[in-house]
Amino acid sequence: MIHKYHQRFNENVYIIKLKNGMQVHLLPKEEPVYSTYVELSIPYGSLDLSYTYDHKNYVTPPGTAHFMEHKIFANPDGDAFAKFSNIGVDANAMTSYHQTSYMFTATDHVLEALTHLLDMLDTPYFTKDNVDQEKEIIAQELKMYLDDHVSKMQNNLMENMYHHHYMKHDIGGTVESIQDITPELLESVYKHFYHPNMRLLTISGKINIKEMKAFFKNYDQVENTHIKPMINFPNESKTLVKKVEVLTEDIQVDKLMLGFKLDPKGRSDQALIKREMAMTMCLNMLLGSSSKMYENLLNSQMINQSFYVNTTFEKKAEFIMIYAETKHITKLKNILINYLTKDAFEDLNEIDFDRYKKVYLGQFIFALNSIETKTYLYNKYFHQKTSLFEVVDMMNDVSYDDMLDALKRIYKRSVTTLILKKTK
């Protein structure tokens, strides 16, 4: 067992590297923490549709990672999710662009729930009947999302932005794409991505270190070596698929969504993280709820409080999305595009940036008080080959010039507009 102490955060981390390749990271917290949070994550997400394994290329349908997340809960002796409830723990799972996570929170019966989690991951059960049944369940889930106007707009925006990159696909895929998923396909994906040496198990909160060490000594088994898949991404054009799209629906207020497609840069995972930090800081300063522009737009009734800005930085796909409900679609669109591509530079200065960066750092560190948030971020950054505790230093390293460079990456020619108008 390896012990690391991060003095600045008063955080102890105990690392157990198992013979089967899995890593277990323990982040204990003293009382008054009375619950334990467990997350087992795998660096396999919705963008990993094409990959090479042992010199052979594989292509899977959109939605495969999300489908696999659901089917892992199917065990030969019944629904694994129900057993978590019977033990008395709160279990869940999620699929993102870059990873799949299985988690639970418990105050008691932690080792029993942990045993069940590992058994669930170690006992895949894919049959034609349970796969066909899952197709119906997920199809209903996808149709439900399409009834949500914002989700539908996001899907359309991605399709208008990306020609080939898998970012154009919804994480859950489509009703049509999941029909191509078979038990055999799931078995190969399981073999390639769910091997123990692809897994990170992080346990936070109330932990008995000696008890955990003994537990994993009993669990540990020698496994055959495993080749890690190499993810393949298609070449993506800098151009947009479609510049403008106007849809009509039975809604109360017209909706605007802007997608700013950024030219992705290469380099390391750490560089990607730092670029996202710089862009997030920049947009929060310019369009966040405490910014001058936000206040002006709100006071002039150009927007309401549904307004938000998102940044997404994934491998070979980086973009900004802005959403607003407004009665002044064209005017608001022009204001936002002109502001971010030209006028925004006048509202930035180094003194305000230094002040904001301190607030941003403080908010990030404060968020780590939640063991759920801390565990999620710990796993996320681990799979990006970075330590959670190094991320704060990376934030501190973001300079005013980095922020200006981020803003300079936004061009008018790379903006796609999606308008949802109410039916007359």
QUILINQUI-V126415 format. One record per run of one state. SS is the DSSP state (helix for helix, strand for strand, loop for the rest). FROM is the first residue (numbers start at 0). LEN is the number of residues. If there is no record, write none. Layout:
BEGIN
SS&FROM&LEN, SS&FROM&LEN
END
This chain:
BEGIN
loop&0&1, strand&1&5, helix&6&3, loop&9&1, strand&10&7, loop&17&5, strand&22&6, loop&28&7, strand&35&7, loop&42&7, strand&49&4, loop&53&2, strand&55&4, loop&59&4, helix&63&8, loop&71&2, strand&73&2, loop&75&2, strand&77&2, helix&79&8, loop&87&2, strand&89&6, loop&95&4, strand&99&7, loop&106&3, helix&109&13, loop&122&5, helix&127&19, loop&146&2, helix&148&13, loop&161&4, helix&165&3, loop&168&8, helix&176&4, loop&180&2, helix&182&11, loop&193&2, helix&195&3, strand&198&7, loop&205&3, helix&208&11, loop&219&10, strand&229&2, loop&231&12, strand&243&6, loop&249&5, strand&254&8, loop&262&6, helix&268&19, loop&287&4, helix&291&8, loop&299&8, strand&307&7, loop&314&2, strand&316&9, loop&325&3, helix&328&13, loop&341&1, helix&342&5, loop&347&2, helix&349&18, loop&367&3, helix&370&13, loop&383&4, helix&387&10, loop&397&2, helix&399&8, loop&407&4, helix&411&3, strand&414&8, loop&422&2
END
